[in-house]
């Protein structure tokens, strides 16, 4: 999936909600989004065995409807990542992330002023628990808000100065 670098990238797994989407691959969108850009994620299922990675600053990844946007972290090895934001000023919101691998990390948030909100974390289909770890650190002013983890073995591992965690 080749996606031209852009300030706004629409992603749709079946091109129904966003017929003008640039790609069906969230992974490709993560690499292509420019600094200050947006990734708009249509309702659907997005499965990957490779971490969805964003290294551009001030990117917003926003799902259409939290209950209907599912990112499935499929790779079965320890310390793998579902989504990985190593940047400043990111906002990740309105998603459901599923994982079921022991010792996996649902989200790696490494940078300053990252907001992770309105997120559900749940086990992959067929798994009884989710490791569910959100790793964050190396920065300041991280906000984690309105995050629900269902049947989570471990959830937060945050090392951020001036961080806010609320309604989790």
C-alpha positions in Angstrom: 0.0 0.0 0.0 1.8 3.1 -1.2 0.3 6.4 0.1 1.6 9.8 -0.9 2.6 11.9 2.0 -0.3 14.2 2.9 -1.7 16.5 5.6 -4.9 14.5 5.8 -5.2 10.9 5.1 -8.5 9.0 5.1 -8.4 5.3 5.8 -11.3 2.9 5.1 -11.1 -0.9 5.1 -13.9 -1.2 2.5 -14.1 2.3 1.0 -17.8 2.5 2.0 -17.7 5.3 4.6 -14.9 7.2 2.9 -15.1 6.4 -0.9 -12.4 8.9 -1.4 -10.0 7.3 1.1 -6.4 7.2 0.0 -5.8 3.7 1.5 -7.3 0.8 3.4 -4.0 0.4 5.3 -3.6 2.2 8.7 0.0 1.1 8.7 0.7 3.0 5.4 -1.2 6.1 6.6 1.0 6.2 9.7 4.1 6.4 7.7 2.7 8.9 5.1 1.1 11.5 7.4 2.9 14.8 7.5 3.7 16.9 10.6 0.5 18.5 11.8 -1.6 16.1 9.8 -4.7 14.0 10.4 -5.5 10.4 9.9 -9.3 9.9 9.7 -10.1 6.2 10.3 -13.5 5.0 9.0 -15.5 2.4 10.9 -14.1 -1.0 10.2 -11.5 -3.6 11.1 -7.8 -2.9 10.8 -5.5 -5.8 11.6 -1.8 -5.8 11.5 1.1 -7.9 12.7 3.4 -4.8 12.5 3.0 -1.8 14.8 1.1 1.2 13.3 3.9 3.8 13.6 3.7 7.6 13.6 6.8 9.6 13.9 5.5 13.0 12.5 4.7 15.6 15.2 1.3 17.0 16.0 -0.7 14.2 14.2 -4.3 13.4 15.1 -5.5 9.8 14.6 -9.2 9.9 15.0 -11.7 7.0 14.6 -15.2 7.7 13.1 -17.0 5.9 16.0 -15.1 4.3 18.9 -17.4 1.3 19.1 -17.0 0.6 15.3 -13.3 1.3 14.7 -11.2 -1.8 15.7 -7.4 -2.0 15.5 -6.4 -5.6 16.0 -2.8 -6.2 17.1 -2.2 -9.7 15.7 1.5 -10.4 16.0 2.3 -13.1 18.5 5.6 -12.2 20.2 6.5 -10.5 23.4 7.0 -6.8 23.7 5.4 -6.1 20.3 3.4 -2.9 19.8 -0.1 -2.3 18.5 0.3 1.4 17.8 3.5 3.3 18.3 3.6 7.1 18.5 7.2 8.5 18.9 6.5 12.1 18.4 5.3 15.3 20.0 1.8 16.7 20.1 -0.1 13.6 19.0 -3.8 13.0 19.7 -5.2 9.5 19.4 -8.9 9.2 20.0 -12.2 7.3 19.4 -10.8 3.8 18.8 -11.0 0.2 20.1 -7.7 -1.6 20.2 -7.6 -5.4 20.6 -4.6 -7.5 21.7 -4.2 -10.8 23.2 -0.5 -11.5 23.2 1.3 -11.9 26.6 3.7 -9.1 27.3 2.6 -7.1 24.3 2.2 -3.3 24.4 -1.2 -2.0 23.2 0.2 1.5 22.7 3.7 3.0 23.0 3.4 6.8 23.5 6.8 8.4 23.6 7.0 12.2 23.4 5.7 15.5 24.7 2.1 16.6 24.9 0.5 13.3 23.7 -3.2 12.8 24.3 -4.7 9.3 24.3 -8.5 9.5 24.9 -11.8 7.8 24.3 -10.2 4.4 23.8 -11.4 0.9 24.6 -8.8 -1.8 25.0 -10.1 -5.4 24.8 -9.0 -8.9 24.2 -8.7 -10.2 20.6 -11.5 -12.6 19.6 -10.8 -16.0 21.1 -8.6 -14.6 23.9 -9.7 -14.2 27.5 -7.4 -11.4 28.6 -5.6 -8.5 27.1 -2.2 -7.5 28.4 -3.4 -4.0 27.6 -0.3 -2.1 28.5 0.0 1.6 27.6 3.6 2.6 27.8 4.3 6.2 27.9 7.2 8.4 28.9 10.2 10.3 28.0 8.2 13.5 27.8 5.9 15.9 29.5 2.2 16.8 29.6 0.8 13.5 28.5 -3.0 13.2 28.9 -4.8 9.8 29.2 -8.5 10.3 29.4 -11.6 8.0 29.1 -9.7 4.8 28.5 -11.4 1.5 29.4 -9.4 -1.8 29.5 -11.5 -5.0 29.6 -10.0 -8.1 31.2 -6.6 -6.4 31.3 -3.6 -8.1 32.9 -1.7 -4.8 33.1 -2.6 -1.4 31.9 -0.6 1.7 32.6 3.2 2.2 32.6 3.6 5.9 32.4 6.6 8.1 33.1 5.6 11.6 32.1 6.1 14.8 34.0 2.9 16.9 34.5 0.7 14.1 33.1 -3.0 13.8 33.6 -4.9 10.5 33.9 -8.6 10.8 34.3 -11.7 8.6 33.9 -9.7 5.4 33.3 
